[in-house]
């Protein structure tokens, strides 16, 4: 279960939780209306433009359980904090 809301990995905007019949769990949609990026804890980041999923683009997989990690924070220096939605471990990149 995702504890924090993921940031969009494209424009670093906050995401909003969305529920769709095609997903067994909540997906997160970029809050920027011009961005088609989504995150789902089983699929990772992907683009969705209304006609269907346009390819899964997962940046990091958790070393402990292989879940796609989500972007939780971006520092002033550009360092990114990626979090596993399952075990909660993190990686700085």
Secondary structure as GFF3:
##gff-version 3
##sequence-region A 1 93
A	DSSP	beta_strand	15	18	.	.	.	ID=ss1
A	DSSP	beta_strand	27	30	.	.	.	ID=ss2
A	DSSP	beta_strand	37	40	.	.	.	ID=ss3
A	DSSP	beta_strand	44	48	.	.	.	ID=ss4
A	DSSP	beta_strand	53	57	.	.	.	ID=ss5
A	DSSP	beta_strand	69	74	.	.	.	ID=ss6
A	DSSP	beta_strand	80	84	.	.	.	ID=ss7
A	DSSP	beta_strand	90	92	.	.	.	ID=ss8
###
